[in-house]
Amino acid sequence: MSASSPRTAAPPERLSRFHLRITALTFGANFSDGYALGSIGIALTLIPQSFPVNDVWSGLIASSVLIGIFVGSITCGWLGDRFGRRLVYMLDFVLIVVASAAQFFVHDPGTLFVLRLLIGFGVGADYALGPTLVAEFVPARFRGGLLATLTVAWTVGYTAAYFIGTWVSALGTGDGWRWLLASGAIPAAAVLVLRLGTPESPRWLITKGRLTEARAIVAKFLPEGLDVDAVAAAHARRTPGRYRDLFRGKNLRSTVFGSVFYNAQVIPYFAVYSFLPIILLSLGMDADGFAAGALLNVFLLLGGLVGLWLVAKTGRRPLIIWTFGIMAVALAVVSFGEHAPLWVVLPAFLVFTFVMSASSNLDQVYPPELFPTNVRAAGVGLVNGVSRIGSAVGTFLLPLTLGAWGITPTLLVLAGILAIGMVVSILMAPETSHLSMDDDEL
């Protein structure tokens, strides 16, 4: 797939209540991921009141959800292509609910690390299957906007955790961090209940030859969409999808681009916002970290909302290229915070935060558009998984590099990663905004 490849546009369809429902039910993993990341940064400042946590354990615990997402995305993406989207889409939230609640009872860093690995595994499974289901159900002209809302759900989760965590921290209770971390089980349980009755993807059923089931789901949920017979006839001319197909032909290009662009976005994002209070102190901003942190979180949320409009109104390719460039410059300016006045550094930080949040809406939009149906869940899972292992390494190393190098070199390295993302996007980013999910088969 190249930036200039002509592709067939999907016929116009209406947006239905079911399209909105399947999208809303997929908010859960993104909210849970954002909440888990937003809460752990504050919890790590409170946990030493209950048991000792050194720098290594702090890095491991902060990155544990990301490591779990890596394993869950890759494993469950493959399972979703082999055994169906719906089953994994239900079971992953059982794991998230149980592991989140169990955090209330931990008494050592090792157990907390394992529980957060399990939370990450469940989130990673949903990252592979959730966007895949949305992309396979929603009409092309609405797909980008609805998929982008998934990232906004992440931002809402992160922002909610920041303010709730700040409130818990102000209470000064020794077990406040337990309530903060365990509270993630509440929205996860609600999502699990609401997902009961979710149908299987008819496109996946077609790839398995289960046409009667596919027709029944289309008739009930998609009365104006998806010509089952046409998709089945086209699929019959193609070989079944295999995991190794992700590393061949045009799928290889999609795998490489998707992995690089996703890593280049989320490594700086997670590294900075997992340790935002520490970074603010290193930059000399706000001794207690709340005022500047609160303003940054507001811009994070505003950027996500504006990003919805940008995804709907602009192409994927120009959006990813220009946002990478703006973020790289803004973060480079922030890196000199120790030696520059606040009126220079804080606006640059706000620009970085706003643009990063807006651009990150593509994280849930681009991957399912890069791959054909027969390897879509595996491709989405692989790209998500690879991005999270990079993020986990960055998150683990950030407190160590801050201590060894200081704030300026650390943030300049992250700005360099953003610049790499821009260059790779210029060379490889395809335009996928008008593609039908069946274009590779029709």
C-alpha positions as CSV (number, residue, x, y, z in Angstrom):
1,M,0.0,0.0,0.0
2,S,1.5,3.4,-1.0
3,A,0.5,6.9,-0.4
4,S,-0.6,7.2,-4.1
5,S,-2.5,3.9,-4.4
6,P,-5.9,4.5,-5.8
7,R,-8.6,2.7,-3.8
8,T,-12.3,2.3,-4.1
9,A,-14.5,4.4,-1.8
10,A,-17.3,2.8,0.1
11,P,-20.9,3.5,-0.9
12,P,-22.6,6.1,1.4
13,E,-24.4,4.7,4.4
14,R,-26.3,6.0,7.3
15,L,-25.0,6.2,10.9
16,S,-27.2,4.0,13.1
17,R,-27.7,3.6,16.8
18,F,-25.9,0.3,16.6
19,H,-22.8,2.0,15.1
20,L,-22.7,4.4,18.1
21,R,-23.3,1.6,20.5
22,I,-20.4,-0.6,19.3
23,T,-18.1,2.4,19.4
24,A,-19.2,3.4,22.9
25,L,-18.7,-0.1,24.2
26,T,-15.1,0.0,22.9
27,F,-14.4,3.1,25.0
28,G,-13.8,0.8,27.9
29,A,-10.2,-0.3,27.1
30,N,-9.1,3.2,26.2
31,F,-10.6,4.7,29.4
32,S,-9.1,1.9,31.5
33,D,-5.7,2.4,29.9
34,G,-5.7,6.1,30.5
35,Y,-7.0,5.7,34.0
36,A,-4.3,3.1,34.8
37,L,-1.6,5.3,33.5
38,G,-2.9,8.5,35.1
39,S,-3.4,6.9,38.5
40,I,-0.1,5.1,38.8
41,G,2.0,8.2,38.6
42,I,0.3,9.6,41.7
43,A,0.0,6.2,43.4
44,L,3.8,5.8,43.3
45,T,4.2,8.9,45.4
46,L,1.9,7.4,48.1
47,I,2.8,3.7,48.0
48,P,6.1,4.2,50.1
49,Q,3.8,4.9,53.1
50,S,2.7,1.3,52.9
51,F,5.8,-0.6,51.7
52,P,9.2,0.4,50.2
53,V,9.5,0.9,46.4
54,N,13.0,1.7,44.9
55,D,13.7,3.4,41.5
56,V,13.8,0.1,39.7
57,W,10.5,-1.1,41.0
58,S,9.0,2.4,40.3
59,G,10.0,2.1,36.7
60,L,8.8,-1.5,36.4
61,I,5.4,-0.8,38.0
62,A,4.9,2.4,35.9
63,S,5.7,0.4,32.7
64,S,3.9,-2.8,33.7
65,V,0.6,-2.0,32.0
66,L,2.4,-1.2,28.8
67,I,4.3,-4.5,28.9
68,G,1.0,-6.3,29.4
69,I,-0.5,-4.5,26.5
70,F,2.3,-5.7,24.3
71,V,1.7,-9.3,25.1
72,G,-2.1,-9.0,25.1
73,S,-2.3,-7.2,21.8
74,I,-0.1,-9.6,19.9
75,T,-1.5,-12.7,21.4
76,C,-5.2,-11.8,21.3
77,G,-5.0,-10.1,17.9
78,W,-4.0,-13.5,16.5
79,L,-6.7,-15.2,18.5
80,G,-9.3,-12.8,17.2
81,D,-8.5,-13.6,13.6
82,R,-8.5,-17.3,14.3
83,F,-11.4,-17.8,16.7
84,G,-13.5,-14.6,16.3
85,R,-13.6,-11.0,17.6
86,R,-16.5,-11.3,20.0
87,L,-15.2,-14.0,22.5
88,V,-11.9,-12.1,23.3
89,Y,-13.8,-8.8,23.3
90,M,-15.9,-10.2,26.3
91,L,-13.3,-12.1,28.2
92,D,-10.6,-9.4,28.3
93,F,-12.7,-7.2,30.6
94,V,-13.3,-10.0,33.0
95,L,-9.5,-10.0,33.5
96,I,-9.4,-6.2,33.8
97,V,-12.1,-6.1,36.5
98,V,-10.6,-8.9,38.7
99,A,-7.0,-7.6,38.5
100,S,-8.0,-4.0,39.1
101,A,-10.0,-4.8,42.2
102,A,-7.2,-7.1,43.5
103,Q,-4.8,-4.1,43.6
104,F,-6.5,-3.0,46.8
105,F,-5.0,-6.0,48.7
106,V,-1.3,-5.8,47.6
107,H,1.5,-5.5,50.1
108,D,4.6,-5.7,48.0
109,P,5.8,-4.2,44.7
110,G,6.1,-7.6,43.0
111,T,2.4,-8.4,43.4
112,L,1.4,-5.0,42.2
113,F,3.6,-5.4,39.1
114,V,2.0,-8.7,38.2
115,L,-1.6,-7.4,38.7
116,R,-0.8,-4.5,36.5
117,L,0.7,-6.8,33.9
118,L,-2.7,-8.6,33.8
119,I,-4.6,-5.3,33.5
120,G,-2.3,-4.5,30.6
121,F,-2.9,-7.9,29.0
122,G,-6.7,-7.3,29.1
123,V,-6.4,-3.8,27.7
124,G,-4.0,-5.0,25.0
125,A,-6.5,-7.6,23.9
126,D,-9.2,-5.0,23.7
127,Y,-6.9,-2.7,21.7
128,A,-6.6,-5.4,19.1
129,L,-10.2,-6.4,18.9
130,G,-12.1,-3.2,19.8
131,P,-11.0,-0.9,16.9
132,T,-11.2,-3.9,14.6
133,L,-14.8,-4.5,15.4
134,V,-15.6,-0.8,15.1
135,A,-13.8,-0.6,11.8
136,E,-15.6,-3.6,10.4
137,F,-19.1,-2.4,11.5
138,V,-19.0,1.3,10.8
139,P,-19.4,2.9,7.4
140,A,-16.3,4.4,5.9
141,R,-17.4,8.0,6.0
142,F,-18.0,7.8,9.7
143,R,-15.2,5.4,10.6
144,G,-12.4,7.9,11.2
145,G,-14.5,10.1,13.5
146,L,-15.8,7.3,15.6
147,L,-12.5,5.5,15.9
148,A,-10.9,8.8,17.0
149,T,-13.3,9.1,19.9
150,L,-11.6,6.0,21.4
151,T,-8.5,8.0,22.0
152,V,-10.5,10.8,23.6
153,A,-11.8,8.1,26.0
154,W,-8.2,7.4,26.9
155,T,-7.6,11.1,27.6
156,V,-10.8,11.3,29.7
157,G,-9.6,8.3,31.7
158,Y,-6.1,9.8,32.2
159,T,-7.5,13.2,33.2
160,A,-10.1,11.7,35.6
161,A,-7.3,9.7,37.3
162,Y,-5.1,12.8,37.6
163,F,-7.8,14.9,39.4
164,I,-9.1,11.9,41.5
165,G,-5.5,11.0,42.4
166,T,-4.7,14.6,43.4
167,W,-7.8,14.7,45.6
168,V,-6.8,11.3,47.2
169,S,-3.3,12.5,47.7
170,A,-4.5,15.7,49.5
171,L,-6.6,13.6,51.9
172,G,-3.3,12.2,53.4
173,T,-4.7,8.7,54.2
174,G,-2.2,5.9,54.1
175,D,-4.4,3.6,52.0
176,G,-5.7,6.2,49.5
177,W,-3.5,4.8,46.7
178,R,-5.3,1.4,47.2
179,W,-8.7,3.0,46.6
180,L,-7.4,5.0,43.7
181,L,-6.0,1.9,41.8
182,A,-8.8,-0.4,42.7
183,S,-11.4,2.1,41.5
184,G,-10.5,1.2,38.0
185,A,-12.6,-1.9,38.4
186,I,-15.8,0.1,38.6
187,P,-16.0,1.4,35.0
188,A,-14.5,-1.9,33.7
189,A,-17.3,-3.9,35.4
190,A,-19.9,-1.5,33.8
191,V,-18.4,-2.1,30.4
192,L,-18.4,-5.8,30.8
193,V,-22.1,-5.9,31.6
194,L,-23.0,-3.6,28.7
195,R,-21.1,-5.7,26.3
196,L,-23.4,-8.7,26.8
197,G,-25.1,-9.4,23.5
198,T,-22.5,-7.9,21.2
199,P,-22.6,-9.6,17.8
200,E,-19.7,-11.2,16.0
201,S,-18.2,-9.3,13.1
202,P,-20.0,-10.4,9.9
203,R,-16.8,-9.7,7.9
204,W,-14.9,-12.2,10.0
205,L,-17.7,-14.7,9.7
206,I,-17.6,-14.4,5.9
207,T,-13.8,-15.2,5.9
208,K,-14.7,-18.4,7.8
209,G,-17.5,-19.4,5.4
210,R,-20.2,-18.9,7.9
211,L,-22.5,-16.9,5.6
212,T,-25.8,-17.8,7.2
213,E,-24.6,-16.3,10.5
214,A,-23.2,-13.3,8.7
215,R,-26.5,-12.6,6.9
216,A,-28.4,-12.9,10.1
217,I,-26.2,-10.3,11.8
218,V,-26.3,-8.0,8.8
219,A,-30.1,-8.2,8.7
220,K,-30.4,-7.4,12.4
221,F,-27.8,-4.7,12.8
222,L,-26.7,-3.5,9.4
223,P,-29.9,-3.5,7.2
224,E,-28.4,-1.0,4.7
225,G,-24.8,-2.2,4.6
226,L,-22.5,-5.0,3.6
227,D,-23.3,-7.2,0.6
228,V,-22.5,-10.6,2.1
229,D,-22.5,-12.5,-1.2
230,A,-20.2,-10.0,-2.9
231,V,-17.7,-10.0,-0.1
232,A,-17.9,-13.8,0.1
233,A,-17.3,-14.2,-3.6
234,A,-14.2,-11.9,-3.5
235,H,-12.9,-13.7,-0.4
236,A,-13.2,-17.1,-2.1
237,R,-10.5,-15.8,-4.6
238,R,-8.1,-15.1,-1.8
239,T,-5.9,-17.3,0.4
240,P,-6.8,-17.5,4.1
241,G,-4.9,-15.0,6.2
242,R,-1.9,-16.2,8.2
243,Y,0.2,-14.3,10.7
244,R,3.3,-14.4,8.6
245,D,1.3,-12.5,5.9
246,L,1.9,-9.4,8.0
247,F,5.6,-9.5,7.0
248,R,5.0,-10.0,3.2
249,G,4.2,-7.7,0.3
250,K,2.1,-4.6,1.0
251,N,1.3,-5.9,4.5
252,L,4.9,-5.6,5.4
253,R,4.9,-1.9,4.5
254,S,1.8,-1.4,6.6
255,T,3.4,-3.3,9.5
256,V,6.6,-1.3,9.4
257,F,4.9,2.1,9.0
258,G,2.3,1.3,11.7
259,S,4.9,0.1,14.2
260,V,7.2,3.1,13.7
261,F,4.5,5.9,13.7
262,Y,2.7,4.4,16.7
263,N,6.0,4.1,18.7
264,A,7.1,7.6,17.7
265,Q,3.9,8.9,19.2
266,V,3.4,6.9,22.3
267,I,7.0,6.7,23.6
268,P,7.2,10.5,24.3
269,Y,3.5,10.6,25.4
270,F,3.7,7.9,28.0
271,A,7.2,8.8,29.2
272,V,6.2,12.4,29.8
273,Y,2.8,11.8,31.3
274,S,3.6,8.8,33.5
275,F,6.0,11.0,35.4
276,L,4.4,14.5,34.8
277,P,4.8,15.7,38.5
278,I,8.5,14.8,38.4
279,I,9.1,16.4,35.0
280,L,7.3,19.6,36.2
281,L,9.6,19.8,39.2
282,S,12.6,19.2,37.0
283,L,11.6,22.1,34.8
284,G,11.2,24.3,37.8
285,M,7.4,24.6,37.4
286,D,5.0,24.7,40.3
287,A,6.5,23.2,43.4
288,D,3.4,21.1,44.1
289,G,2.8,20.3,40.5
290,F,-0.9,20.9,40.6
291,A,-1.5,24.2,38.8
292,A,0.7,23.5,35.8
293,G,-0.4,19.9,35.8
294,A,-4.1,20.8,35.9
295,L,-3.6,23.2,33.0
296,L,-1.8,20.6,31.0
297,N,-4.5,18.1,31.6
298,V,-7.1,20.6,30.4
299,F,-5.1,21.1,27.2
300,L,-4.8,17.3,26.9
301,L,-8.6,17.0,26.9
302,L,-9.1,20.0,24.6
303,G,-6.6,18.6,22.1
304,G,-8.4,15.3,22.0
305,L,-11.7,17.0,21.2
306,V,-10.2,19.2,18.5
307,G,-8.5,16.1,17.1
308,L,-11.9,14.6,16.4
309,W,-12.6,17.4,14.0
310,L,-9.2,17.2,12.5
311,V,-9.5,13.5,11.8
312,A,-12.9,14.0,10.2
313,K,-11.9,17.0,8.1
314,T,-8.3,16.3,7.1
315,G,-6.5,13.3,5.6
316,R,-4.5,10.8,7.7
317,R,-1.2,11.5,5.9
318,P,-1.0,15.3,6.2
319,L,-2.3,15.2,9.8
320,I,0.4,12.7,11.0
321,I,3.2,14.5,9.2
322,W,2.5,18.0,10.4
323,T,1.7,17.1,14.0
324,F,5.0,15.1,14.4
325,G,6.8,18.2,13.3
326,I,5.0,20.6,15.6
327,M,5.5,18.3,18.6
328,A,9.2,17.8,18.0
329,V,9.8,21.5,17.9
330,A,7.6,22.2,21.0
331,L,9.2,19.5,23.1
332,A,12.7,20.7,22.1
333,V,11.8,24.1,23.4
334,V,10.4,22.6,26.7
335,S,13.7,20.7,27.2
336,F,15.5,23.9,28.0
337,G,13.1,24.7,30.8
338,E,15.9,24.9,33.4
339,H,17.5,27.7,31.4
340,A,14.5,29.5,29.9
341,P,11.7,31.7,31.4
342,L,8.4,30.2,32.3
343,W,6.5,32.3,29.7
344,V,8.5,30.5,27.0
345,V,8.5,27.0,28.4
346,L,4.9,26.6,29.6
347,P,3.3,27.7,26.3
348,A,5.6,25.3,24.5
349,F,4.5,22.5,26.8
350,L,0.9,23.4,26.3
351,V,1.3,23.3,22.5
352,F,3.1,19.9,22.8
353,T,0.3,18.6,25.0
354,F,-2.5,19.9,22.8
355,V,-1.1,18.7,19.5
356,M,0.0,15.3,21.0
357,S,-3.5,14.7,22.2
358,A,-5.1,15.7,18.9
359,S,-2.6,13.6,16.8
360,S,-3.1,10.6,19.1
361,N,-6.6,10.2,17.8
362,L,-5.0,8.6,14.8
363,D,-3.7,5.8,17.0
364,Q,-7.1,4.0,16.9
365,V,-7.9,5.1,13.4
366,Y,-4.9,4.3,11.3
367,P,-4.0,0.7,12.3
368,P,-7.3,-1.0,11.3
369,E,-7.3,0.9,8.0
370,L,-3.8,-0.4,7.1
371,F,-4.7,-4.2,7.0
372,P,-7.2,-6.4,5.1
373,T,-9.9,-8.3,7.0
374,N,-8.2,-11.7,7.0
375,V,-5.2,-10.3,9.0
376,R,-6.8,-7.1,10.4
377,A,-7.0,-8.1,14.1
378,A,-3.5,-9.6,14.0
379,G,-2.1,-6.5,12.3
380,V,-3.8,-4.1,14.7
381,G,-2.7,-6.3,17.7
382,L,0.9,-6.4,16.4
383,V,1.2,-2.6,15.8
384,N,-0.4,-1.9,19.2
385,G,1.8,-4.4,20.9
386,V,5.1,-3.2,19.4
387,S,4.2,0.4,20.3
388,R,3.6,-0.6,23.9
389,I,6.8,-2.4,24.4
390,G,8.7,0.7,23.2
391,S,6.6,2.8,25.5
392,A,7.3,0.4,28.4
393,V,11.1,0.7,27.8
394,G,10.8,4.5,27.6
395,T,8.7,4.7,30.7
396,F,11.1,2.4,32.6
397,L,14.1,4.4,31.5
398,L,12.8,7.9,32.0
399,P,13.4,8.2,35.8
400,L,16.8,6.7,35.3
401,T,17.8,9.1,32.5
402,L,16.5,12.0,34.5
403,G,18.7,11.1,37.3
404,A,21.8,10.4,35.1
405,W,21.5,13.0,32.4
406,G,19.0,15.6,33.6
407,I,15.9,17.0,32.0
408,T,17.3,18.7,28.9
409,P,19.0,15.6,27.3
410,T,16.1,13.4,28.3
411,L,13.5,15.5,26.6
412,L,15.7,16.2,23.6
413,V,15.9,12.4,23.0
414,L,12.1,12.2,23.1
415,A,11.9,15.2,20.6
416,G,14.3,13.2,18.3
417,I,11.9,10.3,18.4
418,L,9.1,12.6,17.2
419,A,11.3,13.9,14.4
420,I,12.0,10.3,13.3
421,G,8.2,9.7,13.2
422,M,7.8,12.7,10.9
423,V,10.5,11.5,8.5
424,V,9.1,8.0,8.3
425,S,5.6,9.4,7.8
426,I,6.8,11.5,4.9
427,L,8.3,8.4,3.3
428,M,5.7,5.8,4.0
429,A,2.4,7.2,5.3
430,P,-0.6,6.1,3.1
431,E,-3.9,8.0,2.8
432,T,-6.6,5.7,4.1
433,S,-9.4,8.1,5.0
434,H,-11.8,7.0,2.2
435,L,-11.1,3.3,2.2
436,S,-13.8,0.7,2.6
437,M,-12.9,-2.2,4.9
438,D,-13.5,-4.5,1.9
439,D,-11.2,-2.7,-0.5
440,D,-8.5,-5.4,-0.3
441,E,-11.1,-8.0,-1.2
442,L,-13.3,-6.3,-3.8
